[in-house]
Amino acid sequence: MARRQIVVCDVCERVDRETAKYRVWREGLRVTIELCSEHAKPLEAVLSKAKAERGVKPRIEDTVTTMEALREEREALQGSR
């Protein structure tokens, strides 16, 4: 049986936005969050500043897709039958 997972922004929970995963550590606390581009802006600003200062390149670990892309993929699969 096929299985699909839908990932939404942890702030707005909208399914129509792509998200990115962020892992944040602070004083022994580790948090993993998914954020859309709107809600990731403050964190991205900090990352951009750190990158500029240190030459650090953030790692991208996951591929993210939208609901529209999933629908298109499903329709393409159904059309090929």
VOLO-610337 format. One record per atom (N, C-alpha, C): residue in one letter; x, y, z. Coordinates in pm, 1 decimal. Layout:
// residues N
+------+----------+----------+----------+
! resn !       px !       py !       pz !
+------+----------+----------+----------+
!    a !        X !        Y !        Z !
...
+------+----------+----------+----------+
***
This chain:
// residues 81
+------+----------+----------+----------+
! resn !       px !       py !       pz !
+------+----------+----------+----------+
!    m !     84.1 !   -117.3 !      0.0 !
!    m !      0.0 !      0.0 !      0.0 !
!    m !     88.9 !    124.0 !      0.0 !
!    a !     56.7 !    218.2 !    -82.9 !
!    a !    132.2 !    343.9 !    -91.1 !
!    a !     99.6 !    431.2 !     29.4 !
!    r !    198.0 !    506.7 !     66.7 !
!    r !    179.6 !    594.0 !    181.7 !
!    r !    234.4 !    732.1 !    147.8 !
!    r !    160.0 !    836.4 !    180.4 !
!    r !    203.3 !    973.3 !    155.8 !
!    r !    197.3 !   1051.0 !    286.1 !
!    q !    291.9 !   1138.9 !    300.0 !
!    q !    297.8 !   1221.5 !    419.2 !
!    q !    286.0 !   1367.6 !    378.0 !
!    i !    200.8 !   1439.6 !    446.6 !
!    i !    183.9 !   1582.1 !    419.8 !
!    i !    246.6 !   1658.1 !    535.8 !
!    v !    340.1 !   1744.7 !    502.6 !
!    v !    407.8 !   1824.7 !    603.7 !
!    v !    359.1 !   1968.2 !    591.8 !
!    v !    319.8 !   2025.6 !    703.6 !
!    v !    269.6 !   2162.9 !    705.0 !
!    v !    356.1 !   2248.7 !    796.5 !
!    c !    345.5 !   2378.2 !    779.5 !
!    c !    415.9 !   2473.7 !    864.8 !
!    c !    365.8 !   2456.8 !   1008.8 !
!    d !    458.5 !   2451.7 !   1103.3 !
!    d !    420.3 !   2435.8 !   1243.4 !
!    d !    351.1 !   2559.4 !   1300.5 !
!    v !    358.8 !   2672.2 !   1231.2 !
!    v !    294.7 !   2795.1 !   1279.9 !
!    v !    155.2 !   2810.3 !   1219.3 !
!    c !    146.6 !   2814.2 !   1085.4 !
!    c !     17.2 !   2841.6 !   1020.7 !
!    c !    -59.7 !   2714.8 !    981.6 !
!    e !      7.9 !   2601.7 !    973.1 !
!    e !    -51.3 !   2472.3 !    938.9 !
!    e !   -120.4 !   2469.4 !    802.9 !
!    r !    -76.6 !   2555.4 !    711.0 !
!    r !   -136.5 !   2558.1 !    577.3 !
!    r !    -75.9 !   2448.5 !    490.7 !
!    v !   -161.2 !   2377.4 !    417.4 !
!    v !   -114.7 !   2267.9 !    332.5 !
!    v !    -72.7 !   2315.0 !    193.9 !
!    d !    -99.3 !   2440.6 !    162.1 !
!    d !    -68.2 !   2491.5 !     28.5 !
!    d !     67.4 !   2562.6 !     22.1 !
!    r !    149.3 !   2547.6 !    124.4 !
!    r !    280.6 !   2612.7 !    127.1 !
!    r !    390.5 !   2509.1 !    143.7 !
!    e !    498.9 !   2530.0 !     70.3 !
!    e !    615.2 !   2444.9 !     88.8 !
!    e !    679.7 !   2479.8 !    221.9 !
!    t !    744.1 !   2381.6 !    282.0 !
!    t !    809.2 !   2404.7 !    410.5 !
!    t !    954.7 !   2359.4 !    405.0 !
!    a !   1027.6 !   2403.1 !    503.4 !
!    a !   1165.1 !   2358.1 !    522.2 !
!    a !   1179.5 !   2316.7 !    667.7 !
!    k !   1264.9 !   2218.0 !    690.3 !
!    k !   1287.6 !   2168.7 !    825.8 !
!    k !   1405.4 !   2244.0 !    886.8 !
!    y !   1388.2 !   2286.2 !   1010.9 !
!    y !   1493.2 !   2355.1 !   1085.2 !
!    y !   1516.4 !   2280.1 !   1215.4 !
!    r !   1642.9 !   2261.8 !   1247.5 !
!    r !   1679.5 !   2202.2 !   1376.3 !
!    r !   1751.4 !   2309.3 !   1456.6 !
!    v !   1700.5 !   2334.9 !   1575.1 !
!    v !   1754.5 !   2441.7 !   1658.2 !
!    v !   1796.2 !   2381.7 !   1792.7 !
!    w !   1917.7 !   2419.2 !   1836.5 !
!    w !   1966.9 !   2375.6 !   1966.5 !
!    w !   1990.0 !   2497.0 !   2054.5 !
!    r !   1954.6 !   2483.4 !   2181.2 !
!    r !   1980.9 !   2591.3 !   2277.5 !
!    r !   1984.4 !   2533.5 !   2417.2 !
!    e !   2098.0 !   2547.6 !   2483.0 !
!    e !   2114.3 !   2506.7 !   2622.8 !
!    e !   2058.3 !   2367.2 !   2649.4 !
!    g !   2097.1 !   2272.3 !   2567.6 !
!    g !   2055.3 !   2134.1 !   2588.6 !
!    g !   1919.1 !   2099.0 !   2530.8 !
!    l !   1845.9 !   2194.3 !   2478.2 !
!    l !   1714.2 !   2170.0 !   2418.5 !
!    l !   1729.2 !   2162.5 !   2267.7 !
!    r !   1680.2 !   2055.1 !   2208.5 !
!    r !   1685.6 !   2038.4 !   2063.2 !
!    r !   1542.4 !   2034.3 !   2009.9 !
!    v !   1514.5 !   2120.1 !   1912.3 !
!    v !   1380.8 !   2129.5 !   1854.5 !
!    v !   1391.1 !   2117.4 !   1702.7 !
!    t !   1303.5 !   2038.9 !   1643.2 !
!    t !   1292.9 !   2030.4 !   1497.8 !
!    t !   1157.7 !   2087.9 !   1459.4 !
!    i !   1159.0 !   2187.3 !   1369.4 !
!    i !   1034.6 !   2251.5 !   1328.1 !
!    i !   1028.5 !   2260.1 !   1175.7 !
!    e !    908.7 !   2263.1 !   1122.8 !
!    e !    882.9 !   2284.1 !    980.2 !
!    e !    821.8 !   2422.5 !    967.0 !
!    l !    881.4 !   2505.0 !    879.3 !
!    l !    830.3 !   2640.6 !    861.4 !
!    l !    813.4 !   2673.5 !    713.5 !
!    c !    705.8 !   2745.7 !    681.1 !
!    c !    689.3 !   2798.8 !    546.2 !
!    c !    781.9 !   2920.2 !    533.0 !
!    s !    797.7 !   2969.9 !    412.3 !
!    s !    892.2 !   3080.7 !    391.4 !
!    s !    853.5 !   3204.4 !    471.5 !
!    e !    724.9 !   3229.8 !    487.3 !
!    e !    681.5 !   3346.9 !    564.6 !
!    e !    725.4 !   3337.6 !    710.3 !
!    h !    703.0 !   3222.7 !    771.5 !
!    h !    733.9 !   3207.7 !    913.4 !
!    h !    881.0 !   3176.2 !    939.3 !
!    a !    954.8 !   3144.5 !    833.7 !
!    a !   1097.7 !   3117.5 !    848.1 !
!    a !   1182.5 !   3243.6 !    830.5 !
!    k !   1122.1 !   3354.5 !    790.7 !
!    k !   1198.6 !   3476.3 !    762.5 !
!    k !   1292.0 !   3518.2 !    876.2 !
!    p !   1246.6 !   3524.2 !   1001.9 !
!    p !   1339.3 !   3564.6 !   1108.8 !
!    p !   1458.4 !   3468.7 !   1123.1 !
!    l !   1431.8 !   3341.0 !   1114.4 !
!    l !   1538.7 !   3242.2 !   1125.7 !
!    l !   1632.6 !   3247.9 !   1005.8 !
!    e !   1577.7 !   3266.3 !    887.1 !
!    e !   1660.5 !   3278.0 !    766.0 !
!    e !   1749.6 !   3402.1 !    772.0 !
!    a !   1700.3 !   3509.5 !    831.8 !
!    a !   1781.5 !   3630.5 !    846.6 !
!    a !   1902.8 !   3602.8 !    934.0 !
!    v !   1882.6 !   3529.3 !   1042.6 !
!    v !   1993.9 !   3493.2 !   1130.9 !
!    v !   2091.6 !   3402.3 !   1057.2 !
!    l !   2039.4 !   3304.4 !    983.0 !
!    l !   2125.7 !   3212.1 !    909.0 !
!    l !   2205.5 !   3285.5 !    801.4 !
!    s !   2142.2 !   3379.6 !    732.7 !
!    s !   2212.0 !   3455.9 !    629.7 !
!    s !   2325.5 !   3538.1 !    689.2 !
!    k !   2300.4 !   3597.6 !    804.0 !
!    k !   2404.0 !   3676.8 !    870.8 !
!    k !   2520.1 !   3586.5 !    912.5 !
!    a !   2489.2 !   3471.5 !    968.5 !
!    a !   2593.5 !   3377.5 !   1010.4 !
!    a !   2673.0 !   3327.7 !    890.3 !
!    k !   2603.8 !   3301.3 !    783.1 !
!    k !   2670.5 !   3254.5 !    661.4 !
!    k !   2766.1 !   3360.6 !    609.3 !
!    a !   2722.4 !   3485.3 !    608.1 !
!    a !   2805.9 !   3595.1 !    558.4 !
!    a !   2928.5 !   3615.3 !    648.3 !
!    e !   2907.9 !   3602.4 !    778.0 !
!    e !   3017.2 !   3625.3 !    872.2 !
!    e !   3117.0 !   3510.0 !    875.9 !
!    r !   3066.9 !   3387.8 !    863.1 !
!    r !   3152.6 !   3270.8 !    881.0 !
!    r !   3173.3 !   3188.8 !    755.1 !
!    g !   3103.7 !   3223.5 !    650.8 !
!    g !   3113.0 !   3142.8 !    529.8 !
!    g !   3045.5 !   3007.8 !    546.9 !
!    v !   2947.5 !   2999.7 !    636.6 !
!    v !   2877.6 !   2874.4 !    665.2 !
!    v !   2768.6 !   2852.7 !    561.9 !
!    k !   2759.7 !   2731.3 !    511.0 !
!    k !   2655.3 !   2696.8 !    416.0 !
!    k !   2556.9 !   2601.4 !    483.7 !
!    p !   2429.9 !   2642.1 !    502.0 !
!    p !   2332.0 !   2553.1 !    565.8 !
!    p !   2309.9 !   2426.7 !    483.3 !
!    r !   2286.1 !   2316.8 !    551.4 !
!    r !   2257.8 !   2189.9 !    483.6 !
!    r !   2108.4 !   2178.4 !    458.2 !
!    i !   2073.9 !   2127.2 !    343.6 !
!    i !   1934.1 !   2098.3 !    312.1 !
!    i !   1922.4 !   1947.2 !    308.1 !
!    e !   1837.9 !   1891.6 !    395.8 !
!    e !   1831.0 !   1746.7 !    409.5 !
!    e !   1707.7 !   1684.0 !    346.0 !
!    d !   1598.5 !   1755.5 !    342.1 !
!    d !   1473.4 !   1695.6 !    296.5 !
!    d !   1421.8 !   1762.2 !    170.3 !
!    t !   1353.4 !   1683.7 !     89.0 !
!    t !   1284.4 !   1737.0 !    -26.3 !
!    t !   1140.6 !   1764.0 !     15.3 !
!    v !   1092.3 !   1880.8 !    -16.8 !
!    v !    958.3 !   1921.9 !     22.7 !
!    v !    875.0 !   1940.1 !   -102.7 !
!    t !    746.9 !   1903.8 !    -94.8 !
!    t !    657.9 !   1919.2 !   -208.3 !
!    t !    527.9 !   1984.4 !   -163.7 !
!    t !    454.2 !   2039.2 !   -257.8 !
!    t !    326.6 !   2103.9 !   -226.8 !
!    t !    212.9 !   2006.4 !   -253.1 !
!    m !     94.7 !   2041.2 !   -203.7 !
!    m !    -24.0 !   1959.0 !   -229.0 !
!    m !    -54.1 !   1955.6 !   -378.5 !
!    e !    -33.3 !   2067.4 !   -446.2 !
!    e !    -58.1 !   2072.3 !   -590.2 !
!    e !     32.8 !   1974.0 !   -664.0 !
!    a !    158.5 !   1967.2 !   -625.5 !
!    a !    252.5 !   1874.0 !   -688.3 !
!    a !    210.4 !   1729.5 !   -662.6 !
!    l !    160.5 !   1701.6 !   -544.6 !
!    l !    112.8 !   1565.9 !   -513.4 !
!    l !     -9.0 !   1530.3 !   -598.7 !
!    r !   -100.1 !   1626.5 !   -615.4 !
!    r !   -218.1 !   1602.3 !   -699.2 !
!    r !   -177.8 !   1574.4 !   -843.7 !
!    e !    -83.5 !   1654.6 !   -895.1 !
!    e !    -36.1 !   1635.3 !  -1032.7 !
!    e !     29.2 !   1499.0 !  -1049.3 !
!    e !    106.4 !   1459.1 !   -949.8 !
!    e !    171.6 !   1328.0 !   -956.0 !
!    e !     66.7 !   1216.5 !   -956.5 !
!    r !    -35.9 !   1230.5 !   -871.2 !
!    r !   -141.7 !   1129.8 !   -863.6 !
!    r !   -216.7 !   1121.7 !   -996.0 !
!    e !   -249.5 !   1237.7 !  -1054.3 !
!    e !   -320.4 !   1239.1 !  -1183.3 !
!    e !   -235.7 !   1177.6 !  -1293.6 !
!    a !   -107.1 !   1202.5 !  -1293.6 !
!    a !    -18.2 !   1144.3 !  -1393.9 !
!    a !    -13.1 !    992.2 !  -1379.3 !
!    l !     -9.6 !    945.1 !  -1256.2 !
!    l !     -7.4 !    800.3 !  -1232.4 !
!    l !   -139.9 !    736.6 !  -1276.0 !
!    q !   -251.7 !    801.5 !  -1247.3 !
!    q !   -381.2 !    747.8 !  -1286.1 !
!    q !   -398.2 !    748.3 !  -1437.6 !
!    g !   -342.5 !    848.7 !  -1504.7 !
!    g !   -352.5 !    858.8 !  -1649.9 !
!    g !   -269.3 !    754.3 !  -1721.4 !
!    s !   -166.0 !    702.2 !  -1655.6 !
!    s !    -78.3 !    604.5 !  -1719.5 !
!    s !   -130.8 !    462.4 !  -1706.6 !
!    r !   -239.4 !    443.1 !  -1638.8 !
!    r !   -295.6 !    307.0 !  -1620.2 !
!    r !   -376.4 !    263.9 !  -1738.0 !
+------+----------+----------+----------+
***
